[in-house]
Amino acid sequence: MINIKCGDLKLKDVELVCFDKDGTLFTFDMYIPVMEKRAQLLLQRYGLKKEHYGAIVSLMGLDPETSEIVEGGPIHIERVEIIRRTRAYLRTLSINSSVEEIAELFNEVDFLVDFTDYVKSIEGIQPILEKIRNSNTKLVLVTHDSTEPAIKQLASVGLFDFFDKVLGLDIDSPYHAKPAPDMLQYACKILNVDVSKSIVIGDDDRDLLMGKNAGSMACIGVLTGKSKAEELKHADTILESASDIEF
């Protein structure tokens, strides 16, 4: 266990630290080539026309004109929901694909795109993870991305080995998405930690509300992702970055 200081907030005997992924550990840069490749494969797989490319990348959260991520756009929605929206769009084109088929195509993209070239961890985060890990405190990653891509992303920047468990929102996940308490409760159960001894760190109020709903010790908001300070309504304290944590 470890004692953690976040601004004026002092937390004693923390046994588990739960991190969100995108916007908390990583920047969003890696998703640009991923969304582009998904759209390209969808066009090839279903024989779509080039004019459909823009609509597909838009529903994933990319501006087709600038190839930049749309601020506050659907990139922040869980992967499963993006898959459902893609299926719904294809049905407007009289293509009756299944969620499983599209999920398989998304998984294919995860193996085709070399994340090593695009994944960027938040500056200064690795020493924080090292300190927590060396204190025998459990480390968990909880994300609305799927588990396998999340593991691949962590490994590509040398962060995977710090984590005791990586939980993604897969098609067959036994838990509900944030802000439901399920993912944190499940992590604490399988790692044999009382949830009241855990803390949650995230850039989205859904991360923090998950912690509140589960009964965690504290919920720490960070400003390296999608949210402004006033949007992190359930934060016990707010840091510019998770790298600002002190011990």
N, C-alpha and C positions, 0 to 999 in steps of 0.2 A: 504494500500500500504506500501511498505517497501524499504529501501535503502540497497543495497547489494554491498559488496566489494569482488572482485575475483582477487587476485594478485594486479596488478596496475590498474585494471579496476574498476571504481566506477559507479554504476547504481542507479539513483535516481527515486523514485516514481514508483517502479515496482508493477504492479497490478496482474500479473499472472506469476507463475513459472511452466514451463512444464518439467517434468522429463521423460526420457527414463526409462525402467525397468531393463532389464538384462545387467549387466556390469556397471550400473549406481547406481541403488538402491540395486540390488541383485548380488551375485556371480552366477556362472553357475552350481554349484554343484547339484542343485535339478533336473537337466535334465537327469542325468545318470540313476536313477531308472525309470524315465518316459519313456525314449527311450527303455530301456530293457523291460518294461511292454508292450509298444506298439507292439514291435516285437513278444513277447510271445502271445499276443492276436491275432495278425495277423496270426501267425502260427496255432493257434487253430481254428480261425474263418474260414479260407480257406483251412484247411487240408494240410498245407505246410510241407516240410521236414525240419529237423534240420539244414541242410546245408544252408537253405535260411535265417536263423537267422542273420548270419554275414553280408550278403548283405543288409538286412533291417536296422540294426543298423548303418551300414556304411553310408547309404544314409541320415540318420538323423543326423550324425555327431559324432558317437561314434566308437572308435577303438574296434573291436570285440575281439582282442587279449588281450588288456590291460584294457578294460572297462573304458578308459579315453576319455575325450572330445578331438577331433582332433582340434588342434590349427588352426584357420582360416577356419575351415570346415563348413559344411552346417548347423550347429546349429545356425549360425548367420542369416540364411535365414528365412523369414517370415513363420509362421506356415502354411498358405494357400499353399505356394509353396512346402513345405515338403509333404503336403497331395497330391498335384498333382504328385510329384515325386514318392510317394508310389503307387499311382494308375498306373502310367506308368510302374513301376517295376512289379506290379501284372499282368499287361497286357502281359508282356513278358512271363509270366507263364500261359497264356490263361485264366486269371481270369478277367472278365469284371465288376469290381466293379465301383461304382460311387464316385465322390468327396464327396457327402453327406454321403454315407455309411462309408467311411474312417474317415470323420470328426466326425461322431457319435462315432466311435470306439475310436478316440483320446479323445473325451469328456468323454467317459466311463473311460479311464485311469486316467483322471484328478480327478475323484471321487474315484477311487480305491487306488491311491497312496496317502499316508498320507504326505502331504507337510511339516507338522510340523517338521518332522524328518530331512528334507533335505534343506528347504529354509533357506538361510543365507543372511541377509541384510549386506550391506557394513558398516564396523565399523564406528560408530559415526554419522550415518545418521539421527537417530531419533531426536536428539536435533535440527538439522537443520530444519526438517519438523515442529517440534513444534514451533520454532521461527517464521517461515513463516506463519503458521496457526494462531498463536496468534496475528499477525499483521493485520489480516483480508485481507490478500493477498490470491488470489485464487491459489489452487494447482491442477494440472492436471497430470495424468499419461498417456503417449501415447506409445503404444507398438505394435510390429508386432505379438505378441502372441494374442490369442483370449481373449475376455473380461472376460468371466467367470473364466478361469484359473488364469488370472491376479488378479482378485478380491480375489480369494481363496488364492493365494500366499501372497498378502498384508495382508489379515486377519490373516494368520497363524503366522505372526511375529508382529502383532499388529500395522500395519501401514495403514490399509485401511481407518480408520476414519479421517485421515489427509487430504484426497483427496476429492475435490469437484466433480471430474469426472474422471472415468477410461475409456479410449478409446482403444479398441483392434481392430485388423484387422480380423473381422469375415467374413464368407463366403458372407454375405449380407450387408457388411459395405457400407455406403453411401459416402465413401471417398476412395481415392487412397493411396497406401503405401508411406512411406518416400522414397525418398526426396521430393515428391510432398508436397505442402503446406497445403493440404486438412485437415489433422487431427488437426493441430494447428489452422487453420482458423475456423474449425467447433467448436472446444473447446471454442475459444474466442467468437464466435457467440452465443452459447447457454448459456455462462456465462456472456454475455453482457460486454465484455472487448475489448478495442481497441487493436488489435494485436501488435501495435507499443509500447504498455505498457507491453508486455510479454517478457520473456527470456526463452531460451531452454538450457537444460543441458543433455548431452549424451556422450556415449563412442564411437559412430560410426559417421563418417562424414555425413551419411545420416540423422541423427538426426539434425545435425547442418545446413545442407543444407535445410532441411525442414523449419527451422527457418528463414534462409536467404530468401528463396523463398516466405515465408509468410509475411515478413516485420517485424520480431520481433526486439526488442531493442538490443539484444545481444545473442550470441550463445557461450556456455561455454563447452569446451571439458574436459573429465575426463579420467584418465589412469587406472581405476580400471576394465576395460573390455577388449575388443578385440583389441583395436587400440593402436599403438604407436603414439607419439606426431607428427611425421612427416606425419602421415596419416590423422590427423584431420585438413585438409586444410582450412576448413571454420570456424574454431574456432576464436573468438575474443580474447580469452585467454584460457589457459589450466591449469587445476589443477590436482594434484595427485589424489584427491578424491573430491566428492561433499561435503564431511564432512569438507573440508577446506574453504568453503564459510564463509565469515565474514559479520557482519551487523553493 
